[in-house]
Amino acid sequence: MRITGSGGTAMKTAYILAAILLIVPTSVLLDVPLYNHVNPELYGLPFFWWFQGMWLVIATVMYAIAALILQHVDPDKEEFQ
């Protein structure tokens, strides 16, 4: 599928979306005081551990989506395929 935009706007939008998908999980995981707690526990795991595990899965999905978006950007033609 090829989506073209005037002046490369589709390409810029793709880069912005990919950047957001990369920044969100990275910033959440770097903000350790956000999840540096023991409670609530989930199946005996402290919050600190299961929160990181949950975000590991979420981050993997978000990084994969960003990679797929960037894979379809053609900087030479300034369009999104």
Kinemage of the C-alpha trace (Angstrom):
@kinemage 1
@onewidth
@group {chain A} dominant
@subgroup {mainchain}
@vectorlist {calphas} color= white
{ca met a 1} P 0.000 0.000 0.000
{ca arg a 2} L 1.385 3.387 -0.927
{ca ile a 3} L 0.239 6.562 0.786
{ca thr a 4} L 1.642 9.795 -0.543
{ca gly a 5} L 1.435 13.166 1.093
{ca ser a 6} L 2.099 16.645 -0.156
{ca gly a 7} L 5.609 17.710 0.770
{ca gly a 8} L 6.356 14.479 2.565
{ca thr a 9} L 3.726 14.977 5.272
{ca ala a 10} L 2.926 11.261 5.317
{ca met a 11} L 6.600 10.496 5.891
{ca lys a 12} L 6.827 13.058 8.712
{ca thr a 13} L 3.699 11.617 10.305
{ca ala a 14} L 5.202 8.130 10.127
{ca tyr a 15} L 8.396 9.326 11.827
{ca ile a 16} L 6.442 11.134 14.551
{ca leu a 17} L 4.270 8.093 15.217
{ca ala a 18} L 7.325 5.824 15.359
{ca ala a 19} L 9.061 8.246 17.743
{ca ile a 20} L 6.059 8.252 20.075
{ca leu a 21} L 5.954 4.454 20.000
{ca leu a 22} L 9.646 4.372 20.966
{ca ile a 23} L 9.584 7.136 23.588
{ca val a 24} L 6.581 5.988 25.654
{ca pro a 25} L 7.835 2.578 26.871
{ca thr a 26} L 11.390 3.853 27.257
{ca ser a 27} L 10.332 6.771 29.436
{ca val a 28} L 7.993 4.618 31.548
{ca leu a 29} L 10.717 2.064 32.248
{ca leu a 30} L 13.299 4.756 33.030
{ca asp a 31} L 10.995 6.339 35.636
{ca val a 32} L 11.866 3.805 38.351
{ca pro a 33} L 10.148 5.666 41.252
{ca leu a 34} L 6.877 5.119 39.372
{ca tyr a 35} L 7.006 1.376 40.025
{ca asn a 36} L 9.445 1.019 42.949
{ca his a 37} L 6.849 -0.558 45.264
{ca val a 38} L 6.184 -3.978 46.740
{ca asn a 39} L 2.386 -3.816 46.754
{ca pro a 40} L 0.140 -4.744 44.997
{ca glu a 41} L 1.364 -8.267 44.439
{ca leu a 42} L 0.331 -10.401 41.500
{ca tyr a 43} L 0.576 -14.178 42.052
{ca gly a 44} L 3.188 -13.564 44.746
{ca leu a 45} L 5.334 -11.273 42.596
{ca pro a 46} L 6.010 -7.790 43.954
{ca phe a 47} L 4.692 -4.880 41.901
{ca phe a 48} L 8.266 -3.913 40.953
{ca trp a 49} L 8.768 -7.195 39.081
{ca trp a 50} L 5.401 -7.764 37.420
{ca phe a 51} L 5.159 -4.128 36.274
{ca gln a 52} L 8.503 -4.463 34.494
{ca gly a 53} L 7.442 -7.773 32.966
{ca met a 54} L 4.189 -6.270 31.728
{ca trp a 55} L 6.013 -3.325 30.171
{ca leu a 56} L 8.549 -5.671 28.598
{ca val a 57} L 5.728 -7.239 26.596
{ca ile a 58} L 4.100 -3.864 25.830
{ca ala a 59} L 7.451 -2.344 24.785
{ca thr a 60} L 8.200 -5.276 22.489
{ca val a 61} L 4.874 -4.814 20.703
{ca met a 62} L 5.333 -1.039 20.442
{ca tyr a 63} L 8.906 -1.370 19.131
{ca ala a 64} L 7.765 -3.926 16.544
{ca ile a 65} L 4.987 -1.606 15.344
{ca ala a 66} L 7.478 1.282 15.090
{ca ala a 67} L 9.856 -0.901 13.087
{ca leu a 68} L 7.070 -1.901 10.704
{ca ile a 69} L 6.093 1.735 10.226
{ca leu a 70} L 9.675 2.794 9.521
{ca gln a 71} L 10.162 -0.145 7.171
{ca his a 72} L 7.516 1.301 4.858
{ca val a 73} L 8.943 4.825 4.741
{ca asp a 74} L 10.789 5.624 1.523
{ca pro a 75} L 12.910 8.721 2.191
{ca asp a 76} L 13.932 9.069 -1.469
{ca lys a 77} L 10.389 9.416 -2.708
{ca glu a 78} L 9.070 11.240 0.397
{ca glu a 79} L 6.089 8.946 0.648
{ca phe a 80} L 4.764 6.212 2.848
{ca gln a 81} L 4.248 2.848 1.130
